[in-house]
Amino acid sequence: MLKQAVKQYLKRKCDARYENELHEKSDIYAVWYKYHLQDLDRQLVEKDHTRGKAFRVEVVRYSHLRSYILSGKVDCDIIIACEDDGTLARGAETLIRDYFAENPLVNMVYGDEDRLDEHGHLTDPWLKPDWSPDTFLSTFYFGSIFAIRASELMLINPGERTAAAFEARASIAADSEEEKEAASAELDERMRSWIYGSLCLKIAQADGGFSRRNAGRFPVGHIPEVLFHASRKLTPWDSNLIRGSLTGRFSDESASQRLVSIIIPSKDNPKVLLDCIKSIEENTKSSPYEIIVVDNGSSEENRAWVERTLKVHGEKDIGGYEYVYEPMPFNFSKMCNLGARHANGELLLFLNDDITIAKPNWLSYLSEKAKLPYVGAVGTKLLYPNSDIIQHAGVVNVHAGPIHKLQYCSNKEVHYFGFNKGVRNVIAVTGACLMVRAEVFEQAGGFDEEHFAVAFNDIDLCLKIFELGYYNVVRNNMYLYHHESLSRGDDRKDQIKSLRLSNEQEALLKMHPALFERDPFYHPYLEQDPAVTRFRIAAEDASLRHPEYVTPQLVTGKIKPEWTDPVLRLGVEFANSLDRWLTGPYALHPLMEGQGYYIKGYSFVINADNAVYERKILLKNEQSGDVFLLPARSMYREDIAANLTDQINDKLTGFGAVITSDALPKGSYLVGMLADDRTSRRNIVNWSDVTLTVK
């Protein structure tokens, strides 16, 4: 009886400790901001701000911006424009001054933002991409703050004429009345459209924002730091405010004069191919197109089936067709290049045979962007069949390789300030549906047949196109259905295929290291873990730049065999150098070597209250058999908890530990976990198949 009472007392203590730790660690943004502000403050102290201080700066709220600019009495070098509700972040003005001083060719810059809630807590970070012209045309993603050089106002107010020269005095008086209520009311549509279309759009156009980049330079600046603390969560302004922009809105006649060559690689998949072609026929009305099927060696029976299918298609007089039959080992890049050589169209569309068209005007949506001179590759959102689950909404590059952002997320939700709903500039789109002008495809050298026969050929092509100065686009306001990997199977299930996948990924990283060190359309402070497909702040990385090292302890007693129990689940996600985690395997500018080793993952005990367990990492030297213990730092893992049903207190299932480079003897160490029940002193052990190599 007493023993049970003591156990319950200890359990309550463990649960209370867990709740306190969970409260502290679940506010991921607060954790990140604390560490990041230390770095930013240090950088600002160490930097020489002399040049930036020479600028005269005026901070103008959005509600006053129009009248201020049209007054003809602007007496400053830089105008910082911001929302009425909220405050500039610490150091924001200094960062803006310095940016303009260091970038004399840039006339407009924007920054990131968050929200200060009613309790004084910072939340809802909106970390933005570098200049993204098509994202800008989809939504006013500058959000709550941007800044311009006053010299650019000649575009808005030629000849320094006053507002009276532009509109009636009665209108000016009405504006003044509106301004009085601006602090407590939303900006009206007229004011928003002026800021969005008459000011920012004009400056962006004048500075080459909708042209191919020259020498890789972005014509509109982005300061990747939080510059503004808003008082309320901002809803991005709608693109209808600039419906008359020169760079175009959707029109089902936008591609009526441009032939699209739809190139479909396919082998021994006649029924799937037929479904794809039928869906093209049913949903393509206004765009002229031809279908080119490239077959690398179907059976005679299937070959005859495809020929009949294409002949029937041609008899419908809705589009030309060609069947290119050339037996060869599977090489997706070679098949696509072969199809491109047979194409007659100004626009090339590479399409998997396991794509099903879901909506009319899909081809016009793609070509409306692909035809623009500054645009490179164009893709669209792909959903898994008969569902609203996202398969592809744009590729981003993290340090370890390319990932499909928002994969497996529901398209019914609005993710990260509308990322899955609008038109977005991204570093790459998937080759399952990729449109590009024939001239751009040739300029990029087509698909790389030598290095990317099967995987990453689409990513490599998009990166080459971006490096030529074009902007790649994903139209997340249109979707198709994709039976992913139906054609050739999953590469990861076969050992030989898996090795090839690894080799091709390594080749990709080596060929484009700068774009994996930093993807300009994916904020550097967002999560770099390839397992995380949602948009999340990289709090873990910020803390690891201030590592708290732990000391391995040699286990003097034995780890008893009876302790090993699979009830302790263990997933080791990383066991390598800390530098490799923070900068990736092929970074151009790695951090100082010798920072140590980092081990991270997740673990939990099935059907148990996980708060009662103290976890320690085990490292077993595979040569000597010596076992070392490391204290494990608990980490917030809501993603793991979301998939668990029978565990209690399971949101701190993540773990991590950093050791110095010389903390262990050289060798290979198998990673395991010891869970110590603090209410009964019961020990549970389990081992992973992951090793840490200490050099």
Disulfide bonds with the S-S distance in Angstrom:
none
